[in-house]
């Protein structure tokens, strides 16, 4: 009897772990779109600090990210228990925010330039205080992106039991934090690794080390630019996808478009149409939100007493 009970318990545990793994895989795919932007933003946030302080800054931001998720995961579970109807509106807000961020980046790239820090001001500023401000800014950015990841994950596992929801949310929170900040640490140290290999090559005359060192030095800035581009594209795709799945009219429009294009192009149209539809919808939604925000800010300025 005891042996039978033990086997039943082990079978239940195996089934539970299999369910968690499956749901975590689905949630990871849906939240991966935020990952590129998360990587690019956090890698950019630690630029400007001295080379010997890059890893300590990344570690400080990573600790802040764990604290963010320690707040967000219980909050998400409380919403799931007490206010489950709020999940879809939160997803819609998160989707619109992603589209807004993507559109804002494109508009800024086309019509303006991001504000850059005055190097002379940074030099005059206390380096320790400057570092603290960098860490605080990165943790604030992480909170927003973490909230998006948690809400998207919660929407994925909304029909699961509370225990499964808690486990999947915890797994995603841990994997995303370790993955993002592990990669950020590697990215910010690519140029240092390249410089180290070049110095070693000069001492020993090793051609291979010289080639690898030059490759890493050349690749580091290109990788940052690629991550920024991929992150922006992912914002539109993920944001548009969230809107499509949350708004029935858009979902039916996507299905109709896919069926029509599939009739013309076959399998290629079937695979490409939903992606293009989500992306275009994300761009349109993002531009609309940017215009609304700009009009609201202008209205606030006009009504502000002088």
ABEGO torsion letter per residue (X at the ends): XAAAAAAAAAAAAAAAAAAAAAAAAAAAAAAAAAAAAAAAAAAAAABGBBAAAAAAAAAAAAAAAAAAAAAAAAAAAAAAAABAAAAAAAAAAAAAAAAAAAAAAAAAAAABBBBBBBAAAAAABBAAAAAAAAAAAAAAAAAAAAAAAAAAAAAAAAABBAAAAAAAAAAAAAAAAAAAAAAAAAAAAAAAAAAAAAAAAAAAGBAAAAAAAAAAAAAAAAAAAAAAAAAAAAAAAAAAAAAAAABAAAAAAAAAAAAAAAAAAEAAAAAAAAAAAAAAAAAAAAAAAAAAAAAAAAAAAAABBX
